[in-house]
Structures are given as C-alpha cells and as structure tokens.
Amino acid sequence: MDLNALRVFAAVVEAHSFSQAARRLGMPISTVSRKVAELEKQLAVRLLERSTRQLRLTDAGRNVLQHAQRCADISDAVEQTVSKQLAETKGTVRLS
C-alpha cells in the first residue's frame, strides 16, 4: 500500500478540497487527484463523493481516514526525528 497516498487522502479531507490540499502539500492538483483515485482503486472502495462544489466522505472513507491521519502523524514524527538527528550530527565533530 502507498502510505503517501493515505497521507494525500488525509490532506484532501482536512483541506475540504483537492486544490487546497495540493497547495499545502506542494504538489500538482493532478497528482493529488491521481493518488486518491489510485488509493480508491487499490482498496476497491469509494472514499469520497465528489461534486463540483463539495467533497463528502463515504462511510468507508471515514474509517480509512482515521488510519490515514495516524500514518500522516507517524510520517511527520519520523521526518522530525531524522531532521533533528541530522542537525545534531552536523553540529558534532567526531574523532576517530
């Protein structure tokens, strides 16, 4: 499963918009839309009901969203941990 697609899905729901999620993620709208469509295809279930004016979570979408948000939180935590470690390493001189 593409964990990035779960993160993108969570961003779309939180932003209530594909275009706003794309701006927040720094991705083209087409990529955001494709990631959500691929996730729906992989899961064989519709996660969002789309209209020209709004997005609405399906029941399956509500269930998947909980897990997608946890994946996003874990991903953010990992990135922060690695970033902190790299910053600490750059500031440290190692003697052999």
N, CA, C and O atoms as a MOPAC input file, in Angstrom:
PM7 MOZYME 1SCF
protein

 N      0.83900 1    -1.17600 1     0.00000 1
 C      0.00000 1     0.00000 1     0.00000 1
 C      0.88900 1     1.24600 1     0.00000 1
 O      1.92500 1     1.28000 1     0.66300 1
 N      0.47900 1     2.24600 1    -0.73500 1
 C      1.20700 1     3.51100 1    -0.83700 1
 C      0.82300 1     4.40100 1     0.34700 1
 O     -0.25900 1     4.98900 1     0.37100 1
 N      1.72100 1     4.48900 1     1.32300 1
 C      1.44200 1     5.29200 1     2.50400 1
 C      1.33400 1     6.77300 1     2.16500 1
 O      0.61800 1     7.51700 1     2.83600 1
 N      2.04100 1     7.20000 1     1.12700 1
 C      1.93500 1     8.58500 1     0.68900 1
 C      0.51700 1     8.88600 1     0.19000 1
 O      0.01400 1     9.99100 1     0.39100 1
 N     -0.11800 1     7.92500 1    -0.44900 1
 C     -1.49300 1     8.11800 1    -0.91100 1
 C     -2.43600 1     8.30600 1     0.27400 1
 O     -3.37300 1     9.10100 1     0.20100 1
 N     -2.19500 1     7.57900 1     1.36300 1
 C     -3.00000 1     7.77100 1     2.56800 1
 C     -2.80900 1     9.17700 1     3.12100 1
 O     -3.76800 1     9.82000 1     3.54800 1
 N     -1.58200 1     9.64400 1     3.11300 1
 C     -1.28800 1    10.99000 1     3.59500 1
 C     -1.97900 1    12.03900 1     2.72300 1
 O     -2.53000 1    13.01200 1     3.23900 1
 N     -1.95000 1    11.84500 1     1.42200 1
 C     -2.60300 1    12.76500 1     0.49100 1
 C     -4.11500 1    12.75700 1     0.72500 1
 O     -4.74600 1    13.81400 1     0.75700 1
 N     -4.68800 1    11.58200 1     0.88500 1
 C     -6.12000 1    11.46700 1     1.16100 1
 C     -6.48100 1    12.24400 1     2.42500 1
 O     -7.45900 1    12.99100 1     2.43200 1
 N     -5.71000 1    12.07800 1     3.48000 1
 C     -5.97400 1    12.79900 1     4.73200 1
 C     -5.88700 1    14.30600 1     4.50900 1
 O     -6.69600 1    15.05900 1     5.05100 1
 N     -4.92100 1    14.74800 1     3.72300 1
 C     -4.76900 1    16.17500 1     3.44500 1
 C     -5.96700 1    16.72300 1     2.67600 1
 O     -6.41200 1    17.84100 1     2.93600 1
 N     -6.48900 1    15.94600 1     1.73600 1
 C     -7.66200 1    16.37600 1     0.96300 1
 C     -8.86100 1    16.54600 1     1.88600 1
 O     -9.59000 1    17.53300 1     1.78900 1
 N     -9.06100 1    15.59600 1     2.76700 1
 C    -10.19300 1    15.67200 1     3.68900 1
 C    -10.04100 1    16.86600 1     4.62600 1
 O    -10.99200 1    17.61800 1     4.84200 1
 N     -8.84300 1    17.03700 1     5.18100 1
 C     -8.60700 1    18.14600 1     6.11100 1
 C     -8.77000 1    19.50200 1     5.42900 1
 O     -9.24600 1    20.45300 1     6.04900 1
 N     -8.38000 1    19.59900 1     4.15800 1
 C     -8.47900 1    20.85400 1     3.41400 1
 C     -9.86500 1    21.05700 1     2.79200 1
 O    -10.19300 1    22.16000 1     2.35500 1
 N    -10.67200 1    19.99800 1     2.75200 1
 C    -12.00000 1    20.03500 1     2.12000 1
 C    -11.90700 1    20.36400 1     0.62600 1
 O    -12.85800 1    20.86600 1     0.02700 1
 N    -10.73800 1    20.06800 1     0.03800 1
 C    -10.53100 1    20.44900 1    -1.35200 1
 C     -9.26600 1    19.79500 1    -1.89600 1
 O     -8.24900 1    19.70800 1    -1.20800 1
 N     -9.34700 1    19.34000 1    -3.13300 1
 C     -8.16000 1    18.80100 1    -3.79400 1
 C     -7.15800 1    19.92300 1    -4.06300 1
 O     -5.95700 1    19.74300 1    -3.85700 1
 N     -7.64000 1    21.06600 1    -4.51600 1
 C     -6.72000 1    22.15300 1    -4.86600 1
 C     -6.02800 1    22.72200 1    -3.62700 1
 O     -4.83200 1    23.01000 1    -3.66900 1
 N     -6.75800 1    22.88600 1    -2.53700 1
 C     -6.14200 1    23.39100 1    -1.31100 1
 C     -5.14200 1    22.37700 1    -0.75400 1
 O     -4.06900 1    22.75500 1    -0.28300 1
 N     -5.48600 1    21.10800 1    -0.80600 1
 C     -4.54400 1    20.06900 1    -0.35200 1
 C     -3.28700 1    20.08900 1    -1.20800 1
 O     -2.17800 1    19.95400 1    -0.69100 1
 N     -3.45300 1    20.25600 1    -2.50000 1
 C     -2.29500 1    20.31600 1    -3.40200 1
 C     -1.38200 1    21.47800 1    -3.02600 1
 O     -0.16100 1    21.32200 1    -2.99500 1
 N     -1.96400 1    22.63600 1    -2.74000 1
 C     -1.14600 1    23.78500 1    -2.32900 1
 C     -0.41000 1    23.49300 1    -1.03100 1
 O      0.78000 1    23.78400 1    -0.91400 1
 N     -1.10500 1    22.92400 1    -0.06000 1
 C     -0.48700 1    22.62400 1     1.23500 1
 C      0.63400 1    21.60100 1     1.11000 1
 O      1.64600 1    21.68700 1     1.80500 1
 N      0.44400 1    20.62700 1     0.21200 1
 C      1.43500 1    19.56900 1     0.03600 1
 C      2.53700 1    19.93900 1    -0.95500 1
 O      3.55000 1    19.24700 1    -1.05000 1
 N      2.33600 1    21.02400 1    -1.68700 1
 C      3.31200 1    21.41600 1    -2.69200 1
 C      3.34000 1    20.47200 1    -3.88100 1
 O      4.39500 1    20.19300 1    -4.45000 1
 N      2.15600 1    19.98400 1    -4.24600 1
 C      2.02400 1    19.02900 1    -5.35500 1
 C      1.04400 1    19.58300 1    -6.38400 1
 O      0.18600 1    20.40000 1    -6.04700 1
 N      1.16500 1    19.14400 1    -7.63300 1
 C      0.14000 1    19.49700 1    -8.61100 1
 C     -1.20100 1    18.86400 1    -8.23700 1
 O     -1.24300 1    17.78300 1    -7.65000 1
 N     -2.28700 1    19.54300 1    -8.58100 1
 C     -3.62500 1    19.01000 1    -8.29900 1
 C     -3.80200 1    17.65000 1    -8.95500 1
 O     -4.42100 1    16.75500 1    -8.38000 1
 N     -3.25800 1    17.49300 1   -10.15800 1
 C     -3.40400 1    16.22300 1   -10.86700 1
 C     -2.77300 1    15.06800 1   -10.08600 1
 O     -3.29600 1    13.95400 1   -10.09300 1
 N     -1.65800 1    15.33100 1    -9.41900 1
 C     -1.00500 1    14.29200 1    -8.62200 1
 C     -1.85200 1    13.93000 1    -7.41900 1
 O     -2.00800 1    12.75300 1    -7.09400 1
 N     -2.39900 1    14.93600 1    -6.75700 1
 C     -3.26100 1    14.70100 1    -5.59300 1
 C     -4.47300 1    13.87500 1    -6.00600 1
 O     -4.81500 1    12.89400 1    -5.34600 1
 N     -5.11200 1    14.26600 1    -7.08600 1
 C     -6.28500 1    13.54600 1    -7.57700 1
 C     -5.94100 1    12.11100 1    -7.94900 1
 O     -6.68500 1    11.18200 1    -7.63600 1
 N     -4.80500 1    11.93700 1    -8.62100 1
 C     -4.37500 1    10.60000 1    -9.03400 1
 C     -4.08300 1     9.70800 1    -7.83700 1
 O     -4.45100 1     8.53300 1    -7.82900 1
 N     -3.41600 1    10.27000 1    -6.81700 1
 C     -3.09500 1     9.48900 1    -5.61200 1
 C     -4.36800 1     8.99100 1    -4.92800 1
 O     -4.43900 1     7.83000 1    -4.52500 1
 N     -5.36900 1     9.85500 1    -4.79600 1
 C     -6.62200 1     9.44900 1    -4.15100 1
 C     -7.33600 1     8.40800 1    -5.01100 1
 O     -7.85500 1     7.42300 1    -4.48500 1
 N     -7.36700 1     8.61500 1    -6.31600 1
 C     -8.00700 1     7.64800 1    -7.21600 1
 C     -7.31100 1     6.28900 1    -7.15500 1
 O     -7.97400 1     5.25200 1    -7.15400 1
 N     -5.97800 1     6.29000 1    -7.10400 1
 C     -5.22600 1     5.03100 1    -7.00600 1
 C     -5.50500 1     4.32800 1    -5.68600 1
 O     -5.62200 1     3.10300 1    -5.64400 1
 N     -5.61200 1     5.09500 1    -4.61400 1
 C     -5.93100 1     4.50800 1    -3.31000 1
 C     -7.31500 1     3.87700 1    -3.33600 1
 O     -7.50800 1     2.76600 1    -2.84100 1
 N     -8.27400 1     4.58500 1    -3.91300 1
 C     -9.62700 1     4.02900 1    -4.02500 1
 C     -9.62700 1     2.75900 1    -4.87100 1
 O    -10.31500 1     1.79200 1    -4.54500 1
 N     -8.87200 1     2.76200 1    -5.93400 1
 C     -8.79200 1     1.57600 1    -6.79800 1
 C     -8.14800 1     0.41600 1    -6.05200 1
 O     -8.62600 1    -0.71600 1    -6.11600 1
 N     -7.06900 1     0.70300 1    -5.35200 1
 C     -6.36400 1    -0.34700 1    -4.61100 1
 C     -7.25700 1    -0.95100 1    -3.52500 1
 O     -7.24900 1    -2.16400 1    -3.31500 1
 N     -8.01800 1    -0.10900 1    -2.84400 1
 C     -8.90400 1    -0.58000 1    -1.77800 1
 C    -10.24000 1    -1.09800 1    -2.31400 1
 O    -11.01700 1    -1.70900 1    -1.58100 1
 N    -10.49500 1    -0.84900 1    -3.58900 1
 C    -11.73900 1    -1.26100 1    -4.24800 1
 C    -12.96800 1    -0.68800 1    -3.54100 1
 O    -13.97900 1    -1.36600 1    -3.36000 1
 N    -12.84500 1     0.59200 1    -3.14400 1
 C    -13.95000 1     1.25700 1    -2.46900 1
 C    -13.84600 1     2.76000 1    -2.72200 1
 O    -12.74700 1     3.30600 1    -2.82300 1
 N    -14.98700 1     3.41600 1    -2.82400 1
 C    -15.03000 1     4.86600 1    -2.98300 1
 C    -14.84500 1     5.50300 1    -1.60500 1
 O    -15.57600 1     5.18200 1    -0.66800 1
 N    -13.87700 1     6.39800 1    -1.48500 1
 C    -13.59600 1     7.06200 1    -0.20700 1
 C    -14.27400 1     8.42200 1    -0.11000 1
 O    -14.64900 1     8.86500 1     0.97500 1
 N    -14.42600 1     9.07900 1    -1.25800 1
 C    -15.01000 1    10.41700 1    -1.31800 1
 C    -16.10500 1    10.47700 1    -2.36600 1
 O    -15.97400 1     9.91700 1    -3.45500 1
 N    -17.17000 1    11.15300 1    -2.03000 1
 C    -18.18700 1    11.50100 1    -3.02300 1
 C    -17.84200 1    12.90700 1    -3.47400 1
 O    -17.80100 1    13.83500 1    -2.66600 1
 N    -17.59400 1    13.06400 1    -4.76500 1
 C    -17.16100 1    14.34500 1    -5.29300 1
 C    -18.29000 1    15.00800 1    -6.06500 1
 O    -19.00200 1    14.35200 1    -6.82600 1
 N    -18.44800 1    16.29800 1    -5.86800 1
 C    -19.30400 1    17.10400 1    -6.72400 1
 C    -18.49700 1    18.34200 1    -7.09100 1
 O    -17.37800 1    18.52000 1    -6.60900 1
 N    -19.05000 1    19.18600 1    -7.92800 1
 C    -18.30300 1    20.37300 1    -8.34000 1
 C    -18.10600 1    21.34400 1    -7.19200 1
 O    -17.21500 1    22.19100 1    -7.25300 1
 N    -18.91100 1    21.24200 1    -6.15200 1
 C    -18.83900 1    22.20900 1    -5.06500 1
 C    -18.37300 1    21.65300 1    -3.72800 1
 O    -18.00300 1    22.41800 1    -2.83700 1
 N    -18.38400 1    20.33500 1    -3.57400 1
 C    -18.01100 1    19.80700 1    -2.25900 1
 C    -17.51000 1    18.38200 1    -2.32900 1
 O    -17.71600 1    17.67200 1    -3.31400 1
 N    -16.84900 1    17.98400 1    -1.26500 1
 C    -16.41100 1    16.61200 1    -1.06100 1
 C    -17.14800 1    16.08300 1     0.15900 1
 O    -17.36800 1    16.80800 1     1.13000 1
 N    -17.52100 1    14.82800 1     0.09800 1
 C    -18.16200 1    14.20400 1     1.25000 1
 C    -17.55300 1    12.83300 1     1.43000 1
 O    -17.43500 1    12.05800 1     0.48100 1
 N    -17.16700 1    12.54300 1     2.66600 1
 C    -16.62200 1    11.22500 1     2.97300 1
 C    -17.71200 1    10.16300 1     2.88900 1
 O    -18.84000 1    10.37700 1     3.33600 1
 N    -17.36800 1     9.03700 1     2.32100 1
 C    -18.25100 1     7.88200 1     2.38300 1
 C    -18.02600 1     7.22000 1     3.74800 1
 O    -17.12200 1     7.61500 1     4.48500 1
 N    -18.83000 1     6.23500 1     4.08200 1
 C    -18.61400 1     5.50300 1     5.33300 1
 C    -17.23200 1     4.85400 1     5.34200 1
 O    -16.52200 1     4.89400 1     6.34700 1
 N    -16.86200 1     4.25900 1     4.21600 1
 C    -15.52800 1     3.65200 1     4.12100 1
 C    -14.45600 1     4.71900 1     4.25600 1
 O    -13.42500 1     4.48400 1     4.88600 1
 N    -14.68500 1     5.88300 1     3.67400 1
 C    -13.74200 1     6.98200 1     3.76300 1
 C    -13.51500 1     7.43100 1     5.19400 1
 O    -12.38900 1     7.74700 1     5.57800 1
 N    -14.58500 1     7.45900 1     5.98800 1
 C    -14.45700 1     7.83000 1     7.40500 1
 C    -13.57100 1     6.84300 1     8.15000 1
 O    -12.73100 1     7.23300 1     8.96000 1
 N    -13.76600 1     5.58100 1     7.87100 1
 C    -12.96100 1     4.54600 1     8.53200 1
 C    -11.49600 1     4.61200 1     8.10100 1
 O    -10.59700 1     4.50500 1     8.93500 1
 N    -11.26000 1     4.78600 1     6.82300 1
 C     -9.89100 1     4.85000 1     6.31100 1
 C     -9.20600 1     6.13000 1     6.80000 1
 O     -8.00200 1     6.12700 1     7.06000 1
 N     -9.96100 1     7.21400 1     6.92500 1
 C     -9.38400 1     8.49000 1     7.34300 1
 C     -8.67800 1     8.38400 1     8.69100 1
 O     -7.59900 1     8.95000 1     8.86800 1
 N     -9.26000 1     7.68100 1     9.62200 1
 C     -8.63500 1     7.53200 1    10.94100 1
 C     -7.22900 1     6.95000 1    10.81200 1
 O     -6.29200 1     7.42600 1    11.45200 1
 N     -7.09300 1     5.93800 1     9.99700 1
 C     -5.78900 1     5.30600 1     9.79400 1
 C     -4.86000 1     6.20400 1     8.97800 1
 O     -3.65900 1     6.26700 1     9.23800 1
 N     -5.42200 1     6.89300 1     7.99800 1
 C     -4.61800 1     7.78600 1     7.16200 1
 C     -4.03300 1     8.92400 1     8.00000 1
 O     -2.88000 1     9.31100 1     7.80600 1
 N     -4.81100 1     9.44800 1     8.91200 1
 C     -4.31100 1    10.52100 1     9.77900 1
 C     -3.19400 1    10.01800 1    10.68800 1
 O     -2.22000 1    10.72900 1    10.93400 1
 N     -3.33600 1     8.79900 1    11.18200 1
 C     -2.25800 1     8.22500 1    12.00700 1
 C     -0.99200 1     8.03800 1    11.18900 1
 O      0.10800 1     8.30400 1    11.67200 1
 N     -1.14400 1     7.57700 1     9.93700 1
 C      0.02500 1     7.41500 1     9.05400 1
 C      0.70200 1     8.76200 1     8.82900 1
 O      1.92900 1     8.84800 1     8.86000 1
 N     -0.07900 1     9.80900 1     8.60500 1
 C      0.48500 1    11.14300 1     8.39300 1
 C      1.22100 1    11.61000 1     9.63800 1
 O      2.30900 1    12.17600 1     9.54000 1
 N      0.63600 1    11.37800 1    10.81100 1
 C      1.28200 1    11.77400 1    12.07000 1
 C      2.60300 1    11.02800 1    12.27000 1
 O      3.60600 1    11.61700 1    12.67100 1
 N      2.58900 1     9.74200 1    11.98900 1
 C      3.81400 1     8.94100 1    12.13400 1
 C      4.87100 1     9.40500 1    11.14200 1
 O      6.04500 1     9.52200 1    11.49200 1
 N      4.46600 1     9.66600 1     9.92000 1
 C      5.39900 1    10.14100 1     8.89900 1
 C      6.02700 1    11.46600 1     9.32100 1
 O      7.23500 1    11.65600 1     9.18300 1
 N      5.20900 1    12.37900 1     9.83500 1
 C      5.72900 1    13.66900 1    10.30800 1
 C      6.71900 1    13.47000 1    11.45300 1
 O      7.76400 1    14.11900 1    11.49500 1
 N      6.39100 1    12.58200 1    12.37000 1
 C      7.26900 1    12.32200 1    13.51600 1
 C      8.60700 1    11.74700 1    13.06200 1
 O      9.65400 1    12.12700 1    13.58600 1
 N      8.58200 1    10.84200 1    12.10000 1
 C      9.81800 1    10.25300 1    11.57600 1
 C     10.66600 1    11.33100 1    10.90600 1
 O     11.87600 1    11.40000 1    11.12300 1
 N     10.02700 1    12.17200 1    10.09200 1
 C     10.76600 1    13.24500 1     9.41700 1
 C     11.39600 1    14.19500 1    10.43100 1
 O     12.54000 1    14.61100 1    10.25100 1
 N     10.67700 1    14.54100 1    11.48500 1
 C     11.21500 1    15.43300 1    12.51300 1
 C     12.38200 1    14.77600 1    13.24800 1
 O     13.38400 1    15.43000 1    13.53700 1
 N     12.25500 1    13.49600 1    13.54600 1
 C     13.32300 1    12.77500 1    14.23700 1
 C     14.58600 1    12.74200 1    13.38800 1
 O     15.67600 1    13.00600 1    13.89500 1
 N     14.45900 1    12.42900 1    12.13300 1
 C     15.61600 1    12.36000 1    11.24100 1
 C     16.22500 1    13.74900 1    11.05500 1
 O     17.44500 1    13.90600 1    11.06900 1
 N     15.38000 1    14.73700 1    10.88300 1
 C     15.87300 1    16.10400 1    10.72300 1
 C     16.64500 1    16.55200 1    11.94800 1
 O     17.70600 1    17.16600 1    11.82800 1
 N     16.12100 1    16.24900 1    13.12600 1
 C     16.80200 1    16.59700 1    14.37500 1
 C     18.13700 1    15.86600 1    14.48300 1
 O     19.14500 1    16.45400 1    14.87500 1
 N     18.13500 1    14.58800 1    14.13700 1
 C     19.37000 1    13.78800 1    14.19200 1
 C     20.41700 1    14.34600 1    13.24100 1
 O     21.59300 1    14.43200 1    13.59500 1
 N     20.00300 1    14.72500 1    12.04100 1
 C     20.94800 1    15.29000 1    11.07700 1
 C     21.51500 1    16.61400 1    11.57700 1
 O     22.70700 1    16.87900 1    11.42500 1
 N     20.66900 1    17.43700 1    12.16900 1
 C     21.13200 1    18.72300 1    12.70500 1
 C     22.13500 1    18.50600 1    13.82800 1
 O     23.13500 1    19.21800 1    13.91300 1
 N     21.87900 1    17.53600 1    14.68300 1
 C     22.79100 1    17.24300 1    15.78800 1
 C     24.10800 1    16.68400 1    15.28100 1
 O     25.17000 1    17.00700 1    15.81300 1
 N     24.04300 1    15.84500 1    14.25200 1
 C     25.23900 1    15.24200 1    13.66700 1
 C     26.11500 1    16.30700 1    13.02000 1
 O     27.33800 1    16.26300 1    13.15000 1
 N     25.50500 1    17.26200 1    12.32600 1
 C     26.26400 1    18.33100 1    11.67900 1
 C     26.96400 1    19.20200 1    12.69200 1
 O     28.02300 1    19.75900 1    12.40300 1
 N     26.39800 1    19.32900 1    13.86800 1
 C     26.98100 1    20.16900 1    14.90200 1
 C     28.02100 1    19.45600 1    15.73800 1
 O     28.64200 1    20.07100 1    16.60400 1
 N     28.22500 1    18.17200 1    15.49800 1
 C     29.14500 1    17.36600 1    16.30600 1
 C     30.36000 1    16.99500 1    15.46700 1
 O     30.22700 1    16.55300 1    14.32600 1
 N     31.52200 1    17.17600 1    16.03100 1
 C     32.77000 1    16.73500 1    15.37100 1
 C     33.12900 1    15.39500 1    15.98200 1
 O     33.24400 1    15.27100 1    17.20100 1
 N     33.30400 1    14.40900 1    15.14700 1
 C     33.64400 1    13.07700 1    15.62700 1
 C     35.12900 1    12.83700 1    15.47200 1
 O     35.70000 1    13.08400 1    14.40900 1
 N     35.73800 1    12.36700 1    16.50800 1
 C     37.15000 1    11.99700 1    16.47900 1
 C     37.27200 1    10.49200 1    16.43700 1
 O     36.62400 1     9.78900 1    17.21100 1
 N     38.07600 1    10.00800 1    15.56100 1
 C     38.23900 1     8.54800 1    15.44700 1
 C     39.25900 1     8.04100 1    16.41800 1
 O     39.52500 1     6.84000 1    16.46300 1

